[in-house]
């Protein structure tokens, strides 16, 4: 499980490292910057929601197969809590981006 999470995190970081080079070549005006911010926030929102769903499913699996072990049950509850917090933060971040876009237009 840890190996899968590490691979997903590495892939996201690799994708993020290649993003600035493509942005610098594409920026020509402030409208381009706004379009890039909108596109980046959409991608990040989608990735965060997808990862949160995966972590909720993993936590549910851990919860179901805890076998009555209180430590495993507590760990699964914490995983679900953190995944829900991630979803809430993704929604808030999207709202902040939309508010900033309103101020810029």
WOGIVEN-V243908 format. One record per residue. N is the residue number from 1. RES is the residue in one letter. PSI is psi in degrees with one decimal (* if undefined). OMEGA is omega as a letter, one per 30 degrees, with the letter a starting at -180 (NA if undefined). NEAR is the number of other ideal C-beta (glycine too) atoms within 10 Angstrom. Layout:
N:RES:PSI:OMEGA:NEAR
N:RES:PSI:OMEGA:NEAR
//
This chain:
1:X:-45.0:a:8
2:X:-33.0:l:6
3:X:-38.8:l:7
4:X:-45.8:l:10
5:X:-41.7:l:13
6:X:-41.0:l:10
7:X:-41.5:l:10
8:X:-43.5:l:14
9:X:-42.9:l:11
10:X:-41.1:l:10
11:X:-41.8:l:11
12:X:-42.9:l:14
13:X:-39.1:l:10
14:X:-42.0:l:10
15:X:-42.3:l:11
16:X:-32.9:l:12
17:X:-30.5:l:9
18:X:-11.8:a:10
19:X:-43.8:a:13
20:X:-35.2:l:9
21:X:-40.9:l:9
22:X:-30.5:l:10
23:X:-45.1:a:15
24:X:-31.4:l:8
25:X:-25.2:a:8
26:X:-15.9:a:12
27:X:119.6:l:13
28:X:-28.4:a:8
29:X:178.6:l:8
30:X:-27.6:l:9
31:X:-35.2:l:9
32:X:-40.3:l:12
33:X:-43.4:l:14
34:X:-42.0:l:14
35:X:-40.8:l:13
36:X:-42.4:l:15
37:X:-42.8:l:15
38:X:-45.0:a:13
39:X:-43.2:l:12
40:X:-43.2:l:14
41:X:-36.2:l:18
42:X:-43.9:l:12
43:X:-46.9:a:13
44:X:-39.6:l:16
45:X:-46.8:a:15
46:X:-43.7:a:11
47:X:-43.8:a:15
48:X:-41.7:l:18
49:X:-43.6:a:15
50:X:-43.9:l:11
51:X:-37.8:l:18
52:X:-41.4:l:19
53:X:-41.9:l:13
54:X:-44.2:a:14
55:X:-33.1:l:18
56:X:-41.3:l:17
57:X:-41.0:l:11
58:X:-42.5:l:17
59:X:-39.4:l:20
60:X:-41.1:l:14
61:X:-47.3:l:13
62:X:-37.3:l:17
63:X:-43.4:a:15
64:X:-34.6:a:9
65:X:27.2:l:10
66:X:-24.1:l:16
67:X:28.5:l:7
68:X:1.2:l:6
69:X:118.2:a:11
70:X:-35.5:l:8
71:X:-42.1:l:8
72:X:-38.7:l:14
73:X:-43.2:l:14
74:X:-40.4:l:11
75:X:-41.0:l:14
76:X:-40.4:l:20
77:X:-40.8:l:14
78:X:-38.8:l:11
79:X:-42.7:l:18
80:X:-41.7:l:16
81:X:-45.6:a:11
82:X:-35.4:l:14
83:X:-40.5:l:20
84:X:-39.8:l:14
85:X:-39.9:l:11
86:X:-40.1:l:17
87:X:-43.7:l:17
88:X:-43.2:l:11
89:X:-36.4:l:12
90:X:-41.0:l:19
91:X:-42.4:l:13
92:X:-42.8:a:10
93:X:-40.3:l:14
94:X:-40.0:l:16
95:X:-39.8:l:10
96:X:-41.6:l:11
97:X:-42.0:l:17
98:X:-36.9:l:11
99:X:-44.3:l:10
100:X:-39.5:l:13
101:X:-36.8:l:13
102:X:-38.0:l:8
103:X:-31.9:a:6
104:X:-22.8:a:10
105:X:*:NA:6
//
